[in-house]
Amino acid sequence: MDEAQILADRLRLVRESIARACARSGRDPATVTLLPVTKGFPAETVYLAMALGLAEFGENRVQEAEEKIAVVDPRPRWHLVGHLQRNKARRALRLFDVIHSIDSVEIAGELSRGAGDAAKKVRGLVEVNTSGDQGKFGVPPDRALELLRAVRGLDCLDLGGLMTIGPLAGGERGARRAFQDLAAIRREAARLEILGEDADLSMGMSDDFEVAIEEGATIIRLGTALFGARPAKPGEPAA
């Protein structure tokens, strides 16, 4: 079976899983955006996915994305879903339409200034560490509203919602709790008129996206569920 057919079959299975999760939670599958994450995969994989009707893609690293985005034409809509260092903010602005990983006032300010200099606006999501995992990025939940207010006040950032990553441990229960906490922050932000009630919740990856959908995810970020194991770079094992 060739790579295109394998991808088509995986996409069909993912869409069936999305539909089941939506049915369980009384949602319309059209309210869930599937964001394929092509970290570690070549531009050829992006083209295969585009041929199947996918038009938005996520990348984790600015440097890898620069090389890939430069050769993909026509250009899809690109999302940065990995951590963004402040010194790479302006490079990211040249590449990405949506930044999912705003986790500090400093990053938000640098993005807004860079966007202003480029006479553009960039859509941004505030990343919240709802799992409590040490070493993960994201603002702590008790500081999320403060950061949301700061981002909302910046001229050249379009505040689109919230993002989180499920916990490393704890299974379905731990994932569900982390996603419920993000949804609760959105509800409170909507009550305070910082966010709209329909603001995005970017949450759920290949191993927990059905739980995320049940808890209100509007964007799910899938890599291995669609593309299989990430190809190994020279000198490292496959992942």
Residue pairs with C-beta under 8 A, 6 or more apart in sequence:
1 9
3 45
3 48
4 48
4 51
6 228
7 45
7 48
7 49
7 52
7 226
7 227
8 52
10 225
10 226
10 227
10 228
11 49
11 52
11 54
11 226
14 34
14 222
14 225
14 226
15 29
15 34
17 209
17 210
18 29
18 32
18 34
18 209
18 210
18 213
18 220
19 29
20 210
21 27
21 209
21 210
21 211
21 213
21 214
22 28
22 29
22 31
22 32
22 213
24 214
25 213
25 214
25 215
27 213
31 218
32 213
32 217
32 218
32 219
32 220
33 56
33 218
33 219
33 220
34 54
34 220
34 222
35 56
35 57
35 58
35 79
35 81
35 202
35 219
35 220
35 221
35 222
36 49
36 54
36 56
36 57
36 58
36 222
36 223
36 226
36 227
37 57
37 58
37 59
37 60
37 81
37 205
37 221
37 222
37 223
38 45
38 46
38 49
38 57
38 58
38 59
38 68
38 223
38 227
39 58
39 59
39 60
39 61
39 64
39 82
39 223
39 230
40 64
40 230
40 231
40 233
40 239
41 227
41 230
41 231
42 68
43 68
43 71
43 72
45 227
46 57
46 68
46 72
46 76
47 72
49 57
49 226
50 76
54 76
55 76
55 77
56 76
56 77
56 78
56 79
57 76
57 77
57 78
57 79
58 78
58 79
58 80
58 81
58 100
58 221
59 65
59 68
59 69
59 78
59 79
59 80
59 81
59 82
59 95
59 96
60 80
60 81
60 82
61 82
62 80
62 84
62 88
62 91
62 92
62 95
65 78
65 80
65 95
65 96
66 91
66 95
69 75
69 78
69 95
77 97
77 98
78 95
78 96
78 97
78 98
79 96
79 97
79 98
79 99
79 100
80 92
80 95
80 96
80 98
80 99
80 100
80 101
81 100
81 101
81 163
81 202
81 221
82 101
83 101
83 103
83 137
84 92
84 99
84 101
84 102
84 107
86 106
86 107
86 110
89 107
89 110
89 111
89 114
90 110
90 114
92 99
92 111
93 111
93 114
93 115
93 118
93 120
93 122
94 118
96 122
97 122
97 123
98 122
98 123
98 124
98 125
98 160
99 111
99 122
99 123
99 124
99 125
100 124
100 125
100 127
100 163
100 202
100 221
101 125
101 127
101 137
101 138
101 163
102 108
102 111
102 124
102 125
102 126
102 127
102 147
102 151
102 157
103 126
103 127
103 137
103 138
103 139
103 147
104 139
104 147
105 147
105 150
108 124
108 147
108 150
108 151
108 154
108 157
109 154
111 122
111 124
111 154
111 156
111 157
112 154
112 155
112 156
112 157
113 156
115 121
115 122
115 156
115 157
116 155
116 156
120 156
121 156
121 157
121 158
122 156
122 157
122 158
123 157
123 158
123 160
124 151
124 157
124 158
124 159
124 160
125 159
125 160
125 161
125 162
125 163
125 200
125 202
126 139
126 144
126 147
126 148
126 151
126 159
126 161
126 162
126 163
127 137
127 138
127 139
127 162
127 163
127 164
128 138
128 139
128 140
128 141
128 144
128 162
128 163
128 164
128 181
128 182
128 185
129 136
129 137
129 138
129 139
129 140
129 141
129 164
129 165
130 138
130 141
130 164
130 177
130 178
130 179
130 181
130 182
130 185
131 164
131 165
131 166
131 167
131 168
131 170
131 174
131 178
132 167
133 167
133 168
136 165
138 163
138 164
138 165
139 147
141 181
141 185
144 162
144 185
144 189
145 185
145 188
145 189
145 192
145 194
148 159
148 162
148 189
148 194
148 195
149 194
151 157
151 159
152 159
152 194
159 195
159 199
160 199
160 200
161 186
161 195
161 199
161 200
161 201
161 202
161 218
162 182
162 185
162 186
162 189
162 195
162 199
162 200
162 201
162 202
162 203
163 182
163 201
163 202
163 203
163 219
164 178
164 179
164 181
164 182
164 202
164 203
165 203
165 205
166 174
166 175
166 178
166 179
166 203
166 204
166 205
166 207
166 208
166 211
166 212
167 174
167 175
167 178
170 177
172 208
172 211
175 208
175 211
175 212
176 211
176 214
176 215
178 203
179 201
179 203
179 204
179 211
179 212
179 215
179 216
179 217
180 215
182 201
182 203
182 215
183 201
183 215
183 216
186 195
186 197
186 199
186 201
186 216
187 197
189 195
189 199
190 196
190 197
190 199
198 218
200 218
200 219
201 212
201 216
201 217
201 218
201 219
202 217
202 218
202 219
202 220
202 221
203 212
203 215
203 217
203 219
203 220
204 210
204 211
204 212
204 213
204 217
204 220
204 221
205 220
205 221
205 222
205 223
206 222
206 223
206 224
206 225
206 226
209 217
209 220
209 222
209 225
212 220
213 220
223 230
224 230
229 238
229 239
230 238
230 239
231 238
232 238
232 239
